[in-house]
Amino acid sequence: MQQQTTPKTQTVPGQRSIGRPRSTEVDARLIDAALELLRQGGPTAVTVEAVAARSGAAKTTIYRRYRDRDDLLRAAIGSAVTPPGQPPVEDIRGRLTWALGQVHAILGEVLGGGGVAALLDNREPPFTTLVRDLLTPYTTALAGLIEDDTAAGRLRSDLDADAAVSLMLGSYLGELLRHGTVGADWIPRCVDLLWHAIT
């Protein structure tokens, strides 16, 4: 008697294999949990166990998506820090306001107190490198805008664009150090101060 065999499923190039699709809702919960832990306790607080507990997902679910905790942390920060676009306004004060808004969003809303503290004491060098790499497109774009405005005669001819960018980042950190938080009024106050220094 000839034994019947089940025909093998052929995969057509470009066609998804049959199976349970990945849940975008679970993906979002994992990313949100990792970022919440980062903001509260820094990168050391982001563990697979902690993310599983915070998100309600099983550890096996996390490991199906990410190789390890570092891979998860990299994905979480990368999803929140997207490459900068062009500022939506043309005037210099508007550009400064936009740029400082980006600084506030990355340092305050993505990294939070825990992430910023870990950066300052270089608690985890790979994390410091990751954040620097993600910040580089922003700082490079901002320095480029300043250089363009300087070349066009809209800013001081002797303005050091790199120092101006560092001043913006340092202003945020100074505000955080002195007051423990950075309020919404920091941006217009900082713009007023920078305006007199760069024009």
C-alpha positions in Angstrom: 0.0 0.0 0.0 1.4 3.3 -1.0 1.8 5.8 1.8 0.2 9.2 1.2 2.3 12.3 2.0 1.1 15.8 2.6 2.4 18.1 -0.1 4.9 20.7 1.1 3.7 24.3 1.0 5.5 26.3 -1.6 6.4 29.8 -0.7 6.1 32.3 -3.5 8.7 35.1 -3.5 7.2 38.2 -1.9 4.4 36.2 -0.3 4.2 36.1 3.5 4.3 32.7 5.1 1.1 31.4 6.6 1.0 32.0 10.3 -0.1 34.3 13.1 0.7 37.9 12.1 2.7 40.0 14.6 0.4 42.2 16.7 1.2 45.9 16.3 -0.7 46.5 19.6 1.8 44.2 21.4 4.7 45.9 19.7 3.5 49.3 20.8 3.0 48.1 24.4 6.6 46.7 24.5 8.1 50.0 23.2 6.0 52.1 25.5 7.0 50.0 28.5 10.7 50.2 27.6 10.5 54.0 27.3 8.6 54.4 30.5 11.2 52.3 32.4 14.1 54.3 30.7 12.6 57.7 31.7 12.1 56.6 35.3 15.2 54.6 36.0 17.6 54.9 33.2 18.8 52.1 30.8 19.6 49.7 33.7 15.9 49.6 34.6 15.1 48.3 31.1 15.3 44.5 31.4 13.3 41.9 29.6 11.7 40.9 32.9 10.7 44.5 33.7 9.3 45.2 30.2 7.3 41.9 30.4 5.8 42.9 33.8 5.1 46.5 32.7 3.6 45.6 29.3 1.7 42.4 30.3 3.5 40.4 27.6 5.3 37.1 28.1 9.1 37.1 28.0 8.9 34.6 25.1 6.9 37.2 23.2 9.7 39.8 23.7 12.4 37.3 22.6 10.5 36.5 19.4 10.9 40.1 18.5 14.2 41.2 20.0 17.5 39.3 20.4 18.1 40.7 23.9 17.5 43.7 26.1 19.9 45.9 24.2 18.1 45.2 21.0 14.8 46.1 22.6 16.2 49.4 24.1 17.7 50.3 20.7 14.4 49.8 19.0 12.5 51.7 21.6 14.7 54.8 21.4 15.0 54.5 17.6 11.2 54.5 17.2 10.9 57.7 19.2 13.8 59.6 17.8 13.2 59.9 14.0 15.5 61.8 11.6 14.8 65.5 11.7 13.0 67.1 8.9 13.2 70.7 7.7 11.9 73.3 10.2 8.4 74.4 9.3 9.2 78.1 9.4 11.7 80.3 7.6 12.4 83.1 10.2 15.4 82.6 12.5 13.5 82.9 15.8 11.0 80.3 14.5 13.9 78.0 13.6 15.4 78.4 17.0 12.1 77.7 18.6 11.7 74.5 16.5 15.2 73.4 17.2 14.8 73.8 21.0 11.5 72.0 20.8 13.4 69.0 19.3 15.9 69.1 22.1 13.1 69.2 24.7 11.3 66.3 23.0 14.4 64.0 22.8 15.9 64.7 26.2 12.7 65.3 28.2 10.0 63.1 26.6 12.1 60.2 25.2 15.0 59.8 27.6 13.5 61.5 30.6 15.4 62.1 33.9 16.6 58.5 34.1 18.1 58.5 30.6 19.7 61.9 30.9 21.3 60.9 34.2 22.7 57.8 32.7 24.2 59.9 29.9 25.8 62.4 32.2 27.7 59.8 34.3 28.2 57.4 31.3 26.6 54.6 33.3 26.3 52.4 30.3 28.8 53.3 27.5 26.8 51.4 24.8 23.7 53.4 25.7 25.7 56.7 25.6 27.0 55.8 22.1 23.5 54.9 21.0 22.0 58.2 22.1 24.9 60.2 20.6 24.4 58.4 17.3 20.7 59.2 17.3 21.3 62.8 18.3 23.9 63.4 15.6 21.4 63.9 12.7 19.7 66.6 14.8 22.8 68.4 15.9 24.3 68.3 12.4 21.1 69.6 10.9 20.9 72.4 13.4 24.5 73.4 12.9 23.9 73.4 9.2 20.9 75.8 9.6 23.0 78.1 11.7 25.8 78.0 9.1 23.4 78.8 6.3 21.9 81.8 8.2 25.4 83.0 9.0 26.5 82.7 5.3 23.4 84.6 4.3 24.2 87.5 6.7 21.3 86.9 9.0 23.5 85.9 11.9 26.8 87.2 13.2 29.6 86.5 10.8 31.9 85.1 13.6 29.3 82.8 15.0 30.5 79.3 16.0 27.7 77.0 14.9 29.0 74.0 16.9 29.3 76.1 20.1 25.8 77.4 19.6 24.4 73.9 19.3 26.2 72.8 22.5 24.9 75.9 24.2 21.3 74.9 23.4 21.8 71.4 24.8 23.6 72.7 27.8 20.8 75.1 28.5 18.4 72.2 28.8 20.7 70.3 31.2 21.3 73.4 33.3 17.6 74.0 33.7 17.0 70.4 34.6 19.9 70.5 37.2 18.7 73.7 38.8 14.9 73.0 38.9 14.6 69.3 38.6 12.3 69.8 35.6 12.2 71.8 32.3 9.0 73.7 31.9 7.3 74.8 28.7 8.6 78.4 29.3 12.2 77.3 28.9 12.0 77.4 25.1 10.9 81.1 24.7 13.3 82.2 27.5 16.2 80.4 25.8 15.3 81.8 22.4 15.4 85.3 23.8 18.8 84.8 25.4 20.3 83.2 22.3 18.8 85.8 20.0 21.0 88.5 21.6 24.1 86.3 21.4 23.9 85.2 17.8 22.4 88.2 15.9 
